[in-house]
């Protein structure tokens, strides 16, 4: 089912299929357009997860989304170790290597100024939780085996330039059950997603 164009009270928008919600955007604002299409694709993902149906987005939609938000396809960013049932990848990226801000799937972000909070939250997770599930069902299926929070100071100590890696969290998990591991590998677009609580601050788009 494709992402479709729609309109509400003269404002253009995007929606998933005929029955999806229409996310409108300002016609003269490219960032607003990207955000609207992003929301429609997220809605498609949520519908597929709730109904158990296969998410069958057109390749052009996925490629455009990656181009709009300057990201790589997630499957190219994940390392699998089939011999040991281990999966490695970026748990969260706050700032790209070119120093540009990353906005996540909920259009939320962690600013450079608040990056220390994300760093400390990950250390707390390493100490107290160390668990992984599949699809946020809150049933532990995987175990943390690797975690690295990138900071400019660490890169400097390693003898690397400060833009050698994005500012984010690289992590790895072990899935002892072969079926769980196979289930993740079969996902069309697998990704890591940190699950937790945070205090959000609402920011006007022009202040980003």
Backbone torsions as a table, in degrees:
resi	resn	phi	psi	omega
1	UNK	NA	128.7	-172.7
2	UNK	-86.9	165.1	167.9
3	UNK	-79.5	128.1	-173.2
4	UNK	-116.5	154.5	173.5
5	UNK	-78.8	148.9	179.1
6	UNK	-149.5	-179.9	-177.4
7	UNK	-154.6	137.7	175.2
8	UNK	-131.6	118.4	178.8
9	UNK	50.5	43.2	175.9
10	UNK	84.5	-5.5	179.7
11	UNK	-96.2	130.4	179.6
12	UNK	-72.5	158.8	179.7
13	UNK	-164.5	-175.4	177.0
14	UNK	-130.2	150.0	175.0
15	UNK	-149.1	164.4	178.8
16	UNK	-99.0	112.1	179.6
17	UNK	68.8	-171.1	-176.8
18	UNK	-75.1	-29.9	-171.8
19	UNK	-102.2	-3.7	-177.8
20	UNK	-70.2	159.3	177.7
21	UNK	-67.9	142.1	178.6
22	UNK	-90.6	115.5	178.0
23	UNK	-95.5	113.6	-175.2
24	UNK	-89.5	162.4	178.2
25	UNK	-146.6	162.7	176.8
26	UNK	-77.4	124.7	-173.0
27	UNK	-62.0	-23.8	-178.7
28	UNK	-102.4	14.8	-177.1
29	UNK	-124.8	105.5	-176.3
30	UNK	-65.1	-38.6	178.8
31	UNK	-64.7	-37.0	177.6
32	UNK	-65.1	-39.3	178.6
33	UNK	-64.1	-44.5	179.3
34	UNK	-60.5	-43.4	-178.4
35	UNK	-63.8	-39.0	-180.0
36	UNK	-65.4	-43.6	179.7
37	UNK	-68.2	-37.5	176.8
38	UNK	-58.7	-45.6	-179.1
39	UNK	-63.4	-38.1	179.3
40	UNK	-65.3	-38.9	178.6
41	UNK	-68.9	-38.2	176.3
42	UNK	-63.9	-38.6	176.8
43	UNK	-61.9	-40.4	178.1
44	UNK	-60.6	-41.0	178.6
45	UNK	-63.9	-43.9	-179.6
46	UNK	-64.0	-40.7	179.3
47	UNK	-62.8	-43.4	-179.5
48	UNK	-63.9	-40.0	-179.6
49	UNK	-67.7	-38.6	-176.9
50	UNK	-75.6	-30.3	-177.0
51	UNK	-97.8	-15.2	-177.5
52	UNK	80.5	5.0	179.6
53	UNK	-78.5	156.9	178.4
54	UNK	-74.4	129.1	176.8
55	UNK	-78.6	115.1	-173.8
56	UNK	-122.2	63.5	176.6
57	UNK	-69.9	148.5	176.2
58	UNK	-69.7	145.3	-178.1
59	UNK	-57.2	-35.3	-178.9
60	UNK	-63.3	-36.4	178.5
61	UNK	-65.3	-43.3	-179.2
62	UNK	-66.2	-43.7	-179.8
63	UNK	-65.5	-38.4	178.9
64	UNK	-67.2	-39.8	178.4
65	UNK	-60.9	-45.0	179.1
66	UNK	-62.7	-40.0	179.6
67	UNK	-67.4	-44.0	-178.9
68	UNK	-59.1	-41.6	-174.5
69	UNK	-103.2	10.5	174.5
70	UNK	53.6	51.8	177.5
71	UNK	-127.1	161.8	176.0
72	UNK	-93.2	156.8	174.0
73	UNK	-59.8	133.4	-170.8
74	UNK	-60.9	-34.4	-177.3
75	UNK	-65.2	-20.6	177.6
76	UNK	-82.2	-5.8	-175.5
77	UNK	-112.0	4.5	-178.4
78	UNK	-110.4	135.8	177.6
79	UNK	-107.0	126.3	177.8
80	UNK	-107.2	140.2	172.9
81	UNK	-119.5	91.3	-173.8
82	UNK	-65.9	-28.5	-178.4
83	UNK	-67.1	-33.1	-175.0
84	UNK	-117.1	8.3	-179.8
85	UNK	57.7	44.1	-179.1
86	UNK	-115.6	142.7	-180.0
87	UNK	-129.9	133.2	-177.4
88	UNK	-126.8	145.2	177.1
89	UNK	177.6	-178.0	179.0
90	UNK	-78.6	120.7	174.9
91	UNK	-77.4	-33.4	178.4
92	UNK	-164.5	137.8	174.0
93	UNK	-121.9	121.7	-178.1
94	UNK	-93.9	-40.4	-176.7
95	UNK	-137.2	131.1	-179.3
96	UNK	-72.3	171.1	179.7
97	UNK	-61.8	-29.7	179.1
98	UNK	-84.6	11.0	177.0
99	UNK	75.9	8.1	177.8
100	UNK	-82.0	148.7	-176.9
101	UNK	-74.3	140.5	175.7
102	UNK	-101.6	134.0	174.1
103	UNK	-108.9	128.4	-172.5
104	UNK	-82.3	-170.2	-174.3
105	UNK	-65.9	-14.7	177.7
106	UNK	-105.6	15.8	-175.2
107	UNK	60.2	20.4	175.5
108	UNK	-94.4	165.5	-179.0
109	UNK	-156.3	160.0	173.6
110	UNK	-111.3	114.7	-176.9
111	UNK	-72.8	163.3	178.5
112	UNK	-59.6	-35.8	-178.2
113	UNK	-67.8	-29.2	-177.6
114	UNK	-102.0	8.9	-175.3
115	UNK	-61.9	-31.4	179.8
116	UNK	-60.4	-34.6	178.8
117	UNK	-63.6	-41.6	177.7
118	UNK	-65.0	-40.5	178.9
119	UNK	-59.4	-48.5	-177.8
120	UNK	-69.0	-34.3	177.8
121	UNK	-63.7	-38.2	179.2
122	UNK	-68.6	-37.8	177.4
123	UNK	-63.4	-39.7	178.2
124	UNK	-64.2	-40.0	176.7
125	UNK	-62.2	-42.5	179.2
126	UNK	-59.7	-37.2	-177.0
127	UNK	-78.7	-38.1	-168.0
128	UNK	-106.7	-26.1	-169.5
129	UNK	-120.2	-68.7	174.1
130	UNK	62.1	24.8	-174.8
131	UNK	-113.1	156.7	174.9
132	UNK	-136.7	146.0	171.4
133	UNK	-123.5	-169.9	177.7
134	UNK	-122.1	114.4	177.8
135	UNK	75.7	25.0	178.2
136	UNK	56.9	40.0	177.6
137	UNK	-88.3	-1.6	177.1
138	UNK	62.4	34.9	172.4
139	UNK	-124.0	115.0	-173.9
140	UNK	-64.9	126.0	176.4
141	UNK	-126.7	-19.1	-177.9
142	UNK	-129.3	163.3	-175.7
143	UNK	-130.4	132.2	179.8
144	UNK	-63.9	129.7	176.5
145	UNK	-124.0	-10.8	-178.6
146	UNK	-154.8	138.5	178.5
147	UNK	-154.2	129.3	179.8
148	UNK	-142.1	117.4	176.1
149	UNK	-94.2	116.4	-177.2
150	UNK	-76.8	129.9	171.6
151	UNK	-135.5	157.3	179.4
152	UNK	-62.4	-34.8	-179.3
153	UNK	-65.6	-41.1	178.9
154	UNK	-65.5	-42.9	179.6
155	UNK	-61.6	-38.6	178.8
156	UNK	-62.7	-43.2	179.8
157	UNK	-66.1	-26.6	178.2
158	UNK	-83.0	-4.4	-178.6
159	UNK	79.9	20.3	-179.0
160	UNK	-106.4	152.0	175.3
161	UNK	-64.0	152.9	-174.1
162	UNK	-66.2	-16.7	177.4
163	UNK	-105.7	21.7	-179.8
164	UNK	-66.7	-32.1	180.0
165	UNK	-136.4	156.0	172.4
166	UNK	-68.0	158.9	174.6
167	UNK	-82.1	108.9	-176.2
168	UNK	-172.2	-166.9	-176.1
169	UNK	-119.1	120.1	173.6
170	UNK	-100.8	132.5	-177.5
171	UNK	-142.6	164.3	178.6
172	UNK	-139.8	147.0	-178.1
173	UNK	-135.2	147.7	176.0
174	UNK	-106.7	129.0	178.2
175	UNK	-114.2	102.0	-174.1
176	UNK	-66.5	-26.6	-178.4
177	UNK	-86.9	122.1	-177.9
178	UNK	-59.5	-35.6	-178.9
179	UNK	-67.8	-39.2	177.6
180	UNK	-63.4	-45.2	-179.9
181	UNK	-61.7	-44.2	-179.8
182	UNK	-65.4	-35.8	179.6
183	UNK	-61.7	-42.1	179.4
184	UNK	-67.0	-43.1	-178.5
185	UNK	-64.6	-27.0	-179.6
186	UNK	-79.9	-13.7	179.9
187	UNK	-61.8	138.5	-177.1
188	UNK	-67.5	-39.1	-179.4
189	UNK	-136.4	72.8	180.0
190	UNK	-67.7	147.9	178.3
191	UNK	-156.4	156.5	172.9
192	UNK	-86.4	145.4	177.4
193	UNK	-147.0	119.7	-179.4
194	UNK	-75.2	135.4	-177.6
195	UNK	-112.3	124.2	-179.9
196	UNK	179.0	-166.3	-179.3
197	UNK	-118.9	147.0	178.8
198	UNK	-151.8	158.4	174.5
199	UNK	-93.7	117.2	-176.6
200	UNK	-94.1	144.7	174.6
201	UNK	-118.2	122.7	-178.8
202	UNK	-78.9	130.2	-176.2
203	UNK	-124.0	134.7	176.7
204	UNK	-67.0	144.6	-175.9
205	UNK	-56.5	-37.3	-178.2
206	UNK	-71.7	-14.5	-179.6
207	UNK	-94.7	-2.4	-179.9
208	UNK	-66.2	NA	NA
